[in-house]
């Protein structure tokens, strides 16, 4: 695992249960401002069998939406967030003011 990805994963591990953070917020906190896509690449590189400690489902886009599109992982991500008490509106968005990680 690269040092860059390790820094990103350390930040993601700090997101509390029931809160979400945007890709851009994670990038900034990890020391990579303006590199939100880098966070996406790091999350894509996770392997379920060895990286279970990284709560990937707590990372959503800045609009409060899940960015996995129609991929079945989007349903899983939403279910995991709802299990933690995160609520979605009728458009499928999370209220970032209410559920956003204040860091």
TATA-V933898 format. One record per pair of residues at least 12 apart in sequence whose ideal C-beta (glycine too) atoms are under 10 Angstrom apart, sorted by the first residue. I is the first residue (numbers start at 1). J is the second residue. Records with the same first field share a line. If there is no record, write none. Layout:
I = J ; J
//
This chain:
1 = 42 ; 45 ; 46 ; 47 ; 50 ; 51
2 = 42 ; 45
4 = 30 ; 31 ; 32 ; 35 ; 38 ; 41 ; 42
5 = 30 ; 38 ; 39 ; 41 ; 42 ; 43 ; 45 ; 46 ; 51 ; 54
6 = 30 ; 42
7 = 26 ; 27 ; 29 ; 30 ; 31 ; 32 ; 42
8 = 23 ; 26 ; 27 ; 29 ; 30 ; 31 ; 32 ; 35 ; 38 ; 39 ; 40 ; 41 ; 42 ; 43 ; 45 ; 54 ; 59
9 = 26 ; 30 ; 39 ; 42 ; 43 ; 45 ; 46 ; 51 ; 53 ; 54 ; 55 ; 56
10 = 29 ; 30 ; 54
11 = 25 ; 26 ; 27 ; 28 ; 29 ; 30 ; 31 ; 32 ; 39 ; 42 ; 54 ; 59 ; 101 ; 103
12 = 26 ; 29 ; 30 ; 39 ; 42 ; 43 ; 46 ; 53 ; 54 ; 55 ; 56 ; 57 ; 58 ; 59
13 = 53 ; 54 ; 55 ; 58
14 = 26 ; 29 ; 55 ; 58 ; 101 ; 103
15 = 29 ; 54 ; 55 ; 56 ; 57 ; 58 ; 59 ; 100 ; 101 ; 103
16 = 55 ; 58 ; 84 ; 101 ; 102 ; 103
17 = 55 ; 58 ; 83 ; 84 ; 85 ; 86
18 = 58 ; 81 ; 83 ; 84 ; 85 ; 86 ; 99 ; 101
19 = 55 ; 58 ; 81 ; 84 ; 85 ; 86 ; 94 ; 96 ; 98 ; 99 ; 100 ; 101 ; 102 ; 103
20 = 55 ; 57 ; 58 ; 59 ; 60 ; 61 ; 64 ; 66 ; 81 ; 84 ; 86 ; 94 ; 95 ; 96 ; 98 ; 99 ; 100 ; 101
21 = 39 ; 58 ; 59 ; 60 ; 62 ; 96 ; 99 ; 100 ; 101 ; 102 ; 103
22 = 36 ; 39 ; 59 ; 60 ; 61 ; 62 ; 63 ; 64 ; 67 ; 96 ; 100 ; 101
23 = 35 ; 36 ; 37 ; 38 ; 39 ; 40 ; 42 ; 43 ; 59 ; 60 ; 61 ; 62 ; 67
24 = 36 ; 37 ; 39 ; 61 ; 62
25 = 39 ; 59 ; 62 ; 96 ; 100 ; 101 ; 103
26 = 38 ; 39 ; 40 ; 42 ; 43 ; 58 ; 59 ; 101 ; 103
27 = 39 ; 40 ; 42
28 = 103
29 = 101 ; 103
30 = 42
36 = 59 ; 61 ; 62 ; 67
39 = 56 ; 59
40 = 59 ; 61 ; 67
42 = 54 ; 56 ; 59
43 = 56 ; 57 ; 59 ; 67 ; 68
44 = 56
55 = 80 ; 81 ; 84
56 = 73 ; 77 ; 80
57 = 73 ; 76 ; 77 ; 78 ; 79 ; 80 ; 81 ; 83 ; 84 ; 86
58 = 77 ; 80 ; 81 ; 84 ; 86 ; 99 ; 101
59 = 77 ; 101
60 = 77 ; 78 ; 81 ; 86 ; 93 ; 94 ; 96 ; 99 ; 100
61 = 93 ; 94 ; 96
62 = 96 ; 100
63 = 91 ; 93 ; 94 ; 96
64 = 86 ; 88 ; 89 ; 91 ; 92 ; 93 ; 94 ; 95 ; 96 ; 97 ; 98 ; 99 ; 100
65 = 88 ; 91 ; 92 ; 93 ; 94
66 = 78 ; 81 ; 88 ; 92 ; 93 ; 94
74 = 92
78 = 92 ; 94
81 = 94 ; 99
84 = 99
85 = 99
86 = 98 ; 99
87 = 99
//
